Amino acid sequence: MQSIMNTSPTPESRIWAVLSHLSALLMGMGIILPIIGWSDQRRKSNYASFQTLQALGYQSLGYTIWLLLYLVSIIVTSIIVLVAVEPGSGSSGNPDAVLVPWTIAFTAVVLGFLALYLLLPIIAAIACALGKDFRYPIMGDRLARYLGYDPVRKSEEQAWLIEDHEFHWVAAMGHFSVLIMLWGMLAPLTAWILHGKRSLFLKFQSIQTFVYQAVVTVLYFVGAFLYIGGLFALIASMGWLGQSEGSSSPGIVGIVIFGVLLALGGVIILVIPLLHILGQWAGYRVLKGEDYRYPLVGRLVERWISKKSVEEKPA
């Protein structure tokens, strides 16, 4: 039997809602704030719990959708600009005829999408400051139904949000945050610290997500390091070849090193998007109610948790 609670937003719940929505303005760095707010308010205010979880979804899942639409818009804009330039008008010999329209269109798309992404949380924060029940387009109503949030109900009929769905939502948003470089790891890490002891499901999902994103981040930097190292090797080899009258062994070795490092770095960087897609798939499966496990990482984390549980049991 779930306990009964008061549905009217208190000043404290409004503050948490406002701060959670405004944290989206930090572009990933504020993703831990909605989780902290949800952890603090989840059994104090349904209003604050819903708003903080909604803000978390906007910064994670919403950011993913925004980024995809952003990339698609850039591609479409580029195609439109190229098609709009008439080949027979003499503009083919004038680079500015293509470059200037493309630059204007690209700038408009970048600033327009960025403004749209930042405008919604500002509107949400203002609405929550006034005690309004703000809903993000598309996501808000679906999340309310998923969590069992209905502020229209009478106080005596209202109960807390569905706990299992809360945990699944937080875990899934941790998976989706894989696209947020570095800061995305803070979402599962914070969920693990705050609710690892309360929910074994959230604990496992948060730990494996944190480890998975850490591996992806390390691979990204390793790939970038190899690529940059290859460029330095190429520059050094060109210098050796330029200073020598005949063949230069160091120069040839440098070119070989450049090729190897460039190939390795390129392969790693090409794999990163596939790992991002896997993270999105994991988030989707968790939202569908599955206790998803990453290949290899999931098994290792599960063994580590089991080992720690045995060690922590009293003798």
Secondary structure as GFF3:
##gff-version 3
##sequence-region A 1 315
A	DSSP	alpha_helix	11	22	.	.	.	ID=ss1
A	DSSP	three_ten_helix	23	26	.	.	.	ID=ss2
A	DSSP	alpha_helix	32	41	.	.	.	ID=ss3
A	DSSP	alpha_helix	46	57	.	.	.	ID=ss4
A	DSSP	pi_helix	58	62	.	.	.	ID=ss5
A	DSSP	alpha_helix	63	84	.	.	.	ID=ss6
A	DSSP	three_ten_helix	87	89	.	.	.	ID=ss7
A	DSSP	three_ten_helix	91	93	.	.	.	ID=ss8
A	DSSP	alpha_helix	95	129	.	.	.	ID=ss9
A	DSSP	alpha_helix	139	147	.	.	.	ID=ss10
A	DSSP	three_ten_helix	155	157	.	.	.	ID=ss11
A	DSSP	alpha_helix	163	176	.	.	.	ID=ss12
A	DSSP	three_ten_helix	177	179	.	.	.	ID=ss13
A	DSSP	three_ten_helix	183	185	.	.	.	ID=ss14
A	DSSP	alpha_helix	186	195	.	.	.	ID=ss15
A	DSSP	alpha_helix	200	243	.	.	.	ID=ss16
A	DSSP	alpha_helix	249	287	.	.	.	ID=ss17
A	DSSP	alpha_helix	297	312	.	.	.	ID=ss18
###
